[in-house]
Amino acid sequence: MSTLLRQLPQVDALLATPGMAGLLSAYSRQEVADTLRSALQALRADLKAGHLKQLPDFESEAFARSLGDRIEAERQPNLRPAINATGIIVHTNLGRARLAPEALAAIQAVGADHSNLELDLDTGRRGSRHTHVERLICELTGAEAALVVNNCAAAVLLSLMATAQGRKVVASRGELIEIGGAFRLPDVIQQSGAILREVGATNKTRAKDYAEAIDPDTAVLLKSHTSNYQIVGFTHTPGRDELAALAHATGTILMEDLGSGVLVDLSPYGLRNEPVVSDVLASGVDIVMFSGDKLLGGPQCGIIAGRAELIRGLKTHPLSRAVRIDKLSLAALEATLRLYRAPHDPFCSVPVLRAISQPIADVRARAEKLAAALNGSGFEDVSSIPSEAFVGGGSLPQQHLKSYAVSIGIPPYTPDALAAALRKARPPVIGMIRNDRFLMDARTLTDGEVTAVVEAFRGLRSR
C-alpha cells in the first residue's frame, strides 16, 4: 500500500500528460484540476482501506474518459426533472403539481421579455401585480377580493398579522395542525403577534366553546382544514355556517386555512371531504387561504380570498411586500386559472386533476405497456399488478385511488439497491418499495415517460 501511495502522481504532472489535452480543450483548466484532485483523493482513500490493489494507467484513454464523466456529472443541474412513479400525484419532495403546457408557455413568455408586471397599460402609471389574477380568483371562488403571496404559510402569517396582531385568535384544539417541515399553526400564530386561545378538546369542539372564549380582545375565529390527518370516532366540529353566524354577531373575523384548496368537486372520483373554495366562502367564511401548487394544479403560491375590506388591509400591510409572488409564478398561476374557465375542462387541462380523474382502464393500459416494454428489453421478473395511488401534498388522508403498478425484480439488485440505482438515471426514476418489491405506479406516469423508464432500466446493464 505504501508503495502505491508513493506512486500517486501530482496534479500538475498529470495535467501535462498528452492524455489530458482533450479534457483541457473541452473544459477549463481549473475544472480538470479539481476533478483530478478529487479522483486522486478517492484513490488514496481506497488504497488505505485496502479496496485497491493497483493504480490505473493515468495516461490511458480510459482514465481520461472517467475524468470526463466525472466533470459531466458535476455539471448536471442540482435541480432537475425526475420521473414520478410513486403513485403520489402531488408529491412534495418531487415538486408537487406538474404544470400545464399553458402555464409553462406563460413562464417562457414573461421570463424571456419585459412585462407589464407593475405597469398599468391604460394609464402608463405604476400598477399592481395583484390585478393580473384577482378578477380570475374572484370569478372562480365567489370572493369579493383576492391577494396572492409566495406560499400558503405566508398567506396564513400575513392574514393573522394584518387582522389579529396583539389580539386573540380562537382555534379548536383538534385543528392545531402541523404540516411538513415542522410548520405548526400555534407557532405561526405566535409569530404573527396574535394570542392563541385554544378551545374544545382534540376530538370534540362545539360552537359554544368558541362563543365562551370570545371577549373584547378577540379578533379572529380560526378554522383549519385537517387536510393531512383525520380524527374519527367520537367527534364533533361546528359547521362553518354556525361559526360564521357567531363571528358576524360578535364582530370577529372567521378565517379558514384550507391548506390544499380545490376549485372543483372531487367526489365524482371517489375523493370526499375536500372542501371546494367557493363553498367555503358561500358558507360565510370571511377570509380563506389555500395553496396554488397542490390541488389547484398551479405554481407554488398562497392565495387569500374573501371580503374586500379585509383583503385591502392585507394588501397594504408591510409584510405583503416581503412575501409577494414573483412574476414567473404569477404568469403560471394566471394561465392555470384560465384552464378552469370554459371552454376548457380542468379535468382534462390541469395535470393534477387529469391524474386524479383518469379512468382506471387507461392506468392499467399504461402499466401493461411499460411491463411489456421491460419484458421485451430482456427483463424477465416483470408484472403489472393492482395498486393504490394517493393525492399527496397533505391532501385527503386515508383516501386512495385505484391504480396499477409495474413490479420488477433484477438480480442481483435488492429492491433498495435498484431504487438507488434508478435515482442516478437521467432523468431519475423514483418508484416505491412494497412487500420487498420495487414498484412503479402508472397513475403518476405519463405515456411519454414510459420510454424514458425503459431506457433507465437498460442503463443498469452498463454499470
C-alpha positions as CSV (number, residue, x, y, z in Angstrom):
1,M,0.0,0.0,0.0
2,S,2.8,2.4,0.9
3,T,4.5,1.8,-2.4
4,L,1.3,2.5,-4.3
5,L,0.6,5.6,-2.3
6,R,4.0,7.0,-3.2
7,Q,3.3,6.3,-6.9
8,L,0.2,8.6,-7.0
9,P,1.2,11.5,-9.3
10,Q,1.0,15.2,-8.6
11,V,-1.9,17.0,-10.2
12,D,0.4,19.4,-12.2
13,A,2.3,16.4,-13.6
14,L,-0.9,14.8,-14.8
15,L,-2.1,17.9,-16.4
16,A,1.0,18.0,-18.5
17,T,0.4,14.5,-19.9
18,P,-0.9,14.0,-23.5
19,G,-4.0,12.2,-22.2
20,M,-5.2,15.4,-20.6
21,A,-5.0,17.5,-23.7
22,G,-8.5,16.6,-24.9
23,L,-10.0,17.4,-21.5
24,L,-8.2,20.7,-21.3
25,S,-9.6,21.7,-24.6
26,A,-13.1,20.8,-23.6
27,Y,-13.2,22.2,-20.1
28,S,-11.4,24.8,-18.0
29,R,-8.0,24.0,-16.5
30,Q,-9.4,24.7,-13.1
31,E,-12.3,22.2,-13.6
32,V,-10.0,19.5,-14.8
33,A,-7.5,20.1,-12.0
34,D,-10.3,20.0,-9.4
35,T,-11.6,16.7,-10.8
36,L,-8.1,15.2,-10.9
37,R,-7.6,16.2,-7.3
38,S,-10.9,14.6,-6.3
39,A,-10.0,11.4,-8.2
40,L,-6.6,11.1,-6.6
41,Q,-8.2,11.6,-3.1
42,A,-10.6,8.8,-3.9
43,L,-7.8,6.5,-5.0
44,R,-5.8,7.4,-1.9
45,A,-8.8,6.5,0.4
46,D,-9.4,3.2,-1.5
47,L,-5.7,2.3,-1.1
48,K,-5.7,3.0,2.6
49,A,-8.9,1.0,3.1
50,G,-7.5,-2.0,1.2
51,H,-10.0,-1.8,-1.6
52,L,-7.5,-1.2,-4.4
53,K,-4.5,-3.4,-5.3
54,Q,-3.2,-1.5,-8.3
55,L,-3.3,2.0,-9.7
56,P,-5.0,2.9,-13.1
57,D,-2.9,3.9,-16.1
58,F,-3.0,7.6,-15.7
59,E,-2.1,8.3,-19.3
60,S,-4.7,5.9,-20.7
61,E,-7.8,7.0,-22.7
62,A,-10.0,5.1,-20.1
63,F,-8.7,7.3,-17.2
64,A,-9.3,10.5,-19.2
65,R,-12.8,9.3,-20.1
66,S,-13.5,8.6,-16.4
67,L,-12.5,12.2,-15.6
68,G,-14.7,13.5,-18.4
69,D,-17.6,11.5,-17.0
70,R,-17.0,13.0,-13.5
71,I,-16.9,16.5,-14.9
72,E,-20.2,16.0,-16.9
73,A,-21.8,14.5,-13.8
74,E,-20.7,17.5,-11.8
75,R,-22.1,19.9,-14.4
76,Q,-25.6,18.4,-14.2
77,P,-28.1,20.9,-12.6
78,N,-28.8,20.1,-9.0
79,L,-32.5,20.8,-9.6
80,R,-33.5,18.6,-12.5
81,P,-36.6,16.8,-13.9
82,A,-37.5,13.4,-12.4
83,I,-40.0,10.7,-13.2
84,N,-42.6,10.3,-10.5
85,A,-43.6,6.6,-10.3
86,T,-44.5,6.7,-6.7
87,G,-48.3,6.8,-7.1
88,I,-48.4,10.1,-5.1
89,I,-49.8,12.7,-7.5
90,V,-48.9,15.8,-5.5
91,H,-45.5,14.7,-4.2
92,T,-43.9,17.4,-2.1
93,N,-40.4,16.0,-2.4
94,L,-40.9,15.8,-6.2
95,G,-42.1,19.4,-6.7
96,R,-45.8,18.9,-6.1
97,A,-48.0,19.8,-9.1
98,R,-47.0,19.3,-12.7
99,L,-47.7,22.5,-14.6
100,A,-49.9,22.6,-17.7
101,P,-48.3,23.4,-21.1
102,E,-50.2,26.8,-21.0
103,A,-48.5,27.6,-17.7
104,L,-45.1,26.7,-19.0
105,A,-45.7,28.8,-22.1
106,A,-46.7,31.8,-19.9
107,I,-43.5,31.4,-17.8
108,Q,-41.4,31.4,-21.0
109,A,-43.2,34.4,-22.5
110,V,-42.9,36.6,-19.3
111,G,-39.4,35.4,-18.4
112,A,-37.9,36.0,-21.9
113,D,-39.1,39.5,-22.2
114,H,-40.1,42.5,-20.1
115,S,-43.7,42.6,-19.0
116,N,-46.3,44.8,-17.5
117,L,-45.9,43.3,-14.1
118,E,-46.5,46.6,-12.3
119,L,-47.4,48.9,-15.1
120,D,-51.0,50.0,-15.9
121,L,-51.0,49.9,-19.7
122,D,-54.1,52.1,-19.8
123,T,-52.7,55.0,-17.8
124,G,-49.0,54.4,-18.2
125,R,-48.6,54.7,-14.5
126,R,-47.4,52.2,-11.9
127,G,-49.9,49.4,-11.4
128,S,-50.2,46.4,-9.1
129,R,-49.2,42.9,-9.7
130,H,-52.2,41.7,-7.8
131,T,-54.6,42.8,-10.5
132,H,-53.4,40.2,-13.0
133,V,-55.1,37.3,-11.2
134,E,-57.5,38.9,-8.7
135,R,-60.5,39.0,-11.1
136,L,-60.0,35.4,-12.1
137,I,-59.8,34.2,-8.5
138,C,-62.9,36.1,-7.6
139,E,-64.7,34.7,-10.6
140,L,-63.8,31.1,-9.7
141,T,-64.3,31.3,-5.9
142,G,-67.1,33.9,-5.5
143,A,-64.8,36.1,-3.3
144,E,-65.1,39.9,-3.3
145,A,-61.3,40.3,-3.5
146,A,-58.1,38.3,-3.5
147,L,-54.4,38.5,-2.9
148,V,-51.6,36.1,-3.9
149,V,-48.4,35.7,-1.9
150,N,-45.4,33.3,-2.3
151,N,-46.9,30.3,-0.4
152,C,-49.8,29.3,1.9
153,A,-47.7,29.5,5.0
154,A,-47.1,33.2,4.2
155,A,-50.8,33.6,3.4
156,V,-51.7,32.5,6.9
157,L,-49.0,34.6,8.6
158,L,-49.9,37.7,6.7
159,S,-53.7,37.2,7.3
160,L,-53.2,36.8,11.0
161,M,-50.6,39.6,11.4
162,A,-52.9,42.1,9.5
163,T,-56.0,41.3,11.4
164,A,-55.1,40.0,14.9
165,Q,-51.7,41.3,15.9
166,G,-51.8,41.9,19.7
167,R,-55.3,40.4,19.9
168,K,-56.7,36.9,20.4
169,V,-57.2,34.2,17.9
170,V,-59.6,31.4,18.9
171,A,-58.9,28.0,17.5
172,S,-60.0,24.4,18.2
173,R,-57.5,22.1,19.8
174,G,-58.4,19.5,17.2
175,E,-57.3,21.8,14.4
176,L,-53.9,23.0,15.6
177,I,-52.2,21.3,12.7
178,E,-48.6,20.5,11.9
179,I,-47.6,20.1,8.2
180,G,-44.3,19.1,6.6
181,G,-41.1,20.8,7.8
182,A,-42.5,21.2,11.3
183,F,-44.8,24.0,10.3
184,R,-47.1,24.3,13.3
185,L,-50.1,26.5,13.4
186,P,-49.6,27.6,17.1
187,D,-46.1,28.8,16.2
188,V,-47.4,30.8,13.2
189,I,-50.0,32.4,15.4
190,Q,-47.3,33.4,17.9
191,Q,-45.0,34.8,15.1
192,S,-47.9,36.9,13.9
193,G,-48.1,38.6,17.2
194,A,-51.5,37.3,18.0
195,I,-52.5,35.5,21.2
196,L,-53.8,31.9,20.8
197,R,-56.9,30.9,22.7
198,E,-57.4,27.1,22.5
199,V,-61.0,25.8,22.9
200,G,-62.7,22.4,22.9
201,A,-61.0,19.0,23.0
202,T,-58.9,17.1,20.5
203,N,-61.9,15.2,19.3
204,K,-64.9,17.5,20.1
205,T,-65.3,21.2,19.8
206,R,-68.7,22.9,19.7
207,A,-69.8,26.4,18.6
208,K,-70.4,27.3,22.3
209,D,-66.8,26.7,23.1
210,Y,-65.9,29.5,20.6
211,A,-68.7,31.7,21.9
212,E,-67.5,31.4,25.5
213,A,-63.9,32.3,24.5
214,I,-64.8,35.5,22.7
215,D,-64.1,38.7,24.6
216,P,-63.4,42.3,23.6
217,D,-59.8,41.4,22.7
218,T,-60.8,38.6,20.3
219,A,-60.1,39.4,16.6
220,V,-60.3,36.1,14.8
221,L,-62.1,32.7,14.9
222,L,-59.6,30.5,13.1
223,K,-60.7,27.3,11.4
224,S,-58.1,24.9,9.8
225,H,-58.9,22.1,7.4
226,T,-57.3,19.0,8.7
227,S,-56.1,18.0,5.3
228,N,-53.3,15.7,6.3
229,Y,-54.9,13.7,9.1
230,Q,-58.3,12.6,10.4
231,I,-59.9,12.4,13.8
232,V,-62.5,9.7,13.7
233,G,-64.9,8.1,16.2
234,F,-66.5,10.1,19.0
235,T,-66.1,13.5,17.3
236,H,-67.8,16.8,16.6
237,T,-66.8,20.1,15.0
238,P,-69.1,23.0,14.4
239,G,-70.2,23.8,10.8
240,R,-68.8,26.8,9.0
241,D,-72.3,28.4,8.9
242,E,-72.5,28.2,12.7
243,L,-69.1,29.8,13.2
244,A,-69.9,32.4,10.5
245,A,-73.1,33.4,12.3
246,L,-71.2,33.6,15.6
247,A,-68.4,35.7,14.1
248,H,-70.8,38.2,12.4
249,A,-72.8,38.5,15.6
250,T,-69.7,39.3,17.7
251,G,-67.8,41.4,15.2
252,T,-65.0,39.0,14.8
253,I,-63.5,37.6,11.6
254,L,-63.9,34.0,10.6
255,M,-60.8,32.8,8.9
256,E,-60.0,29.4,7.4
257,D,-56.7,27.9,6.4
258,L,-57.7,25.3,3.8
259,G,-54.2,24.2,3.0
260,S,-54.7,22.4,-0.3
261,G,-57.6,24.3,-1.7
262,V,-59.6,22.8,-4.6
263,L,-61.7,24.8,-7.0
264,V,-63.8,21.8,-8.3
265,D,-65.7,18.9,-6.7
266,L,-63.6,15.7,-6.5
267,S,-66.3,13.5,-5.1
268,P,-67.2,12.0,-8.6
269,Y,-63.8,10.4,-8.5
270,G,-64.2,8.9,-5.0
271,L,-62.4,11.6,-3.1
272,R,-64.5,13.2,-0.4
273,N,-64.2,15.7,2.5
274,E,-62.1,18.1,0.5
275,P,-64.0,21.4,0.6
276,V,-64.4,23.5,-2.5
277,V,-63.2,27.0,-2.0
278,S,-66.4,28.6,-3.4
279,D,-68.5,26.5,-1.0
280,V,-66.3,27.6,1.9
281,L,-66.8,31.3,1.1
282,A,-70.5,30.8,0.4
283,S,-70.9,29.4,3.9
284,G,-69.9,32.8,5.4
285,V,-66.1,32.5,5.9
286,D,-64.6,35.9,5.7
287,I,-61.1,35.0,4.6
288,V,-59.8,31.7,3.2
289,M,-56.2,30.8,2.5
290,F,-55.0,27.9,0.2
291,S,-52.1,26.7,-1.9
292,G,-51.7,27.2,-5.6
293,D,-49.4,24.2,-6.2
294,K,-51.5,21.4,-4.7
295,L,-55.0,20.5,-5.9
296,L,-55.3,23.7,-7.8
297,G,-52.5,22.4,-10.0
298,G,-50.5,25.6,-10.5
299,P,-47.2,27.0,-9.2
300,Q,-46.1,27.5,-5.6
301,C,-48.1,30.4,-4.1
302,G,-50.6,31.2,-1.4
303,I,-54.0,32.5,-2.3
304,I,-56.0,34.7,0.1
305,A,-59.6,35.3,-0.9
306,G,-62.6,36.8,0.8
307,R,-64.2,40.1,1.9
308,A,-62.9,43.2,0.1
309,E,-62.4,45.4,3.1
310,L,-60.2,42.7,4.8
311,I,-58.2,42.0,1.7
312,R,-57.5,45.7,1.3
313,G,-55.9,45.7,4.7
314,L,-53.7,42.8,3.8
315,K,-52.5,44.4,0.5
316,T,-51.3,47.5,2.4
317,H,-49.6,45.6,5.3
318,P,-45.8,45.9,5.3
319,L,-45.4,42.1,5.3
320,S,-47.2,41.9,2.0
321,R,-44.2,43.1,0.0
322,A,-41.9,40.7,1.8
323,V,-44.0,37.7,0.8
324,R,-45.2,38.8,-2.6
325,I,-45.4,36.4,-5.6
326,D,-42.7,36.6,-8.3
327,K,-43.6,37.3,-11.9
328,L,-42.9,33.8,-13.2
329,S,-45.2,32.2,-10.6
330,L,-47.8,34.9,-11.3
331,A,-47.7,34.1,-15.0
332,A,-48.1,30.4,-14.4
333,L,-50.9,31.0,-11.9
334,E,-52.9,33.2,-14.3
335,A,-52.5,30.6,-17.1
336,T,-53.6,27.8,-14.8
337,L,-56.6,29.6,-13.5
338,R,-57.8,30.3,-17.1
339,L,-57.9,26.5,-17.6
340,Y,-60.9,26.4,-15.2
341,R,-63.0,28.6,-17.5
342,A,-65.0,27.4,-20.5
343,P,-64.3,26.1,-23.0
344,H,-61.6,24.3,-21.0
345,D,-62.3,21.2,-18.8
346,P,-59.9,21.4,-15.9
347,F,-60.0,17.6,-15.5
348,C,-58.5,17.4,-19.0
349,S,-56.3,20.5,-19.0
350,V,-54.8,20.6,-15.5
351,P,-52.3,17.7,-15.0
352,V,-53.1,17.1,-11.3
353,L,-56.8,16.8,-12.0
354,R,-56.1,14.7,-15.1
355,A,-54.1,12.3,-13.0
356,I,-56.9,12.1,-10.4
357,S,-59.7,11.6,-12.9
358,Q,-58.0,9.3,-15.5
359,P,-60.0,6.1,-15.9
360,I,-58.5,3.0,-14.3
361,A,-58.6,1.3,-17.7
362,D,-56.1,3.9,-19.0
363,V,-53.9,3.5,-16.0
364,R,-53.9,-0.3,-16.4
365,A,-53.1,0.0,-20.1
366,R,-50.1,2.2,-19.3
367,A,-48.8,-0.2,-16.7
368,E,-49.2,-3.1,-19.1
369,K,-47.4,-1.2,-21.8
370,L,-44.5,-0.5,-19.5
371,A,-44.3,-4.1,-18.3
372,A,-44.3,-5.4,-21.9
373,A,-41.6,-2.9,-22.9
374,L,-39.4,-4.0,-20.0
375,N,-40.0,-7.7,-20.7
376,G,-39.2,-7.1,-24.4
377,S,-35.9,-5.5,-23.3
378,G,-34.8,-8.7,-21.6
379,F,-36.1,-8.2,-18.0
380,E,-38.0,-11.3,-17.0
381,D,-39.3,-10.8,-13.5
382,V,-41.9,-8.1,-14.5
383,S,-45.6,-7.9,-13.9
384,S,-48.5,-5.4,-13.9
385,I,-50.4,-5.6,-10.6
386,P,-53.3,-3.6,-8.9
387,S,-52.1,-0.8,-6.7
388,E,-53.3,2.2,-4.8
389,A,-52.4,5.8,-5.6
390,F,-52.8,8.8,-3.4
391,V,-53.3,12.6,-4.0
392,G,-50.5,13.5,-1.6
393,G,-49.3,17.0,-0.7
394,G,-51.1,16.8,2.7
395,S,-54.4,16.2,1.0
396,L,-57.1,13.6,1.5
397,P,-55.5,11.4,4.1
398,Q,-56.6,7.7,4.2
399,Q,-58.3,8.1,0.8
400,H,-56.8,6.3,-2.2
401,L,-57.4,6.0,-5.9
402,K,-57.4,2.6,-7.7
403,S,-54.3,2.2,-9.8
404,Y,-51.9,-0.3,-11.4
405,A,-48.2,-0.6,-10.9
406,V,-45.3,-2.5,-12.6
407,S,-43.5,-4.8,-10.2
408,I,-39.9,-5.7,-11.2
409,G,-37.0,-7.7,-9.8
410,I,-33.5,-7.6,-11.3
411,P,-31.0,-9.9,-9.6
412,P,-28.6,-9.3,-8.0
413,Y,-30.2,-5.9,-7.1
414,T,-32.2,-5.8,-3.9
415,P,-35.2,-3.5,-4.1
416,D,-33.3,-0.8,-2.1
417,A,-30.3,-1.1,-4.4
418,L,-32.5,-0.9,-7.5
419,A,-34.2,2.2,-6.2
420,A,-30.8,3.8,-5.5
421,A,-29.5,2.9,-9.0
422,L,-32.6,4.3,-10.7
423,R,-32.2,7.6,-8.8
424,K,-28.9,8.0,-10.6
425,A,-30.5,7.6,-14.0
426,R,-31.0,10.6,-16.3
427,P,-33.7,11.5,-15.7
428,P,-34.0,9.9,-12.2
429,V,-36.8,7.3,-11.9
430,I,-38.4,7.5,-8.4
431,G,-40.5,4.5,-7.5
432,M,-41.6,2.7,-4.3
433,I,-40.9,-0.4,-2.4
434,R,-43.7,-2.5,-1.1
435,N,-43.6,-6.1,0.2
436,D,-39.9,-6.3,-0.7
437,R,-40.6,-5.5,-4.4
438,F,-39.7,-2.4,-6.5
439,L,-42.9,-0.9,-7.9
440,M,-43.7,1.9,-10.4
441,D,-47.3,3.2,-10.2
442,A,-48.7,4.1,-13.6
443,R,-51.1,6.7,-12.4
444,T,-48.3,9.2,-11.8
445,L,-46.5,8.3,-15.1
446,T,-47.4,9.8,-18.4
447,D,-47.5,7.9,-21.7
448,G,-44.4,9.8,-22.8
449,E,-42.4,8.7,-19.8
450,V,-42.7,5.0,-20.5
451,T,-39.8,5.1,-23.0
452,A,-37.6,7.0,-20.5
453,V,-38.3,4.5,-17.8
454,V,-37.3,1.6,-20.1
455,E,-34.1,3.4,-21.1
456,A,-33.2,3.9,-17.4
457,F,-33.5,0.2,-16.8
458,R,-31.4,-0.6,-19.9
459,G,-28.8,1.7,-18.5
460,L,-28.4,-0.5,-15.5
461,R,-26.7,-3.1,-17.6
462,S,-23.8,-0.8,-18.4
463,R,-23.0,-0.2,-14.7
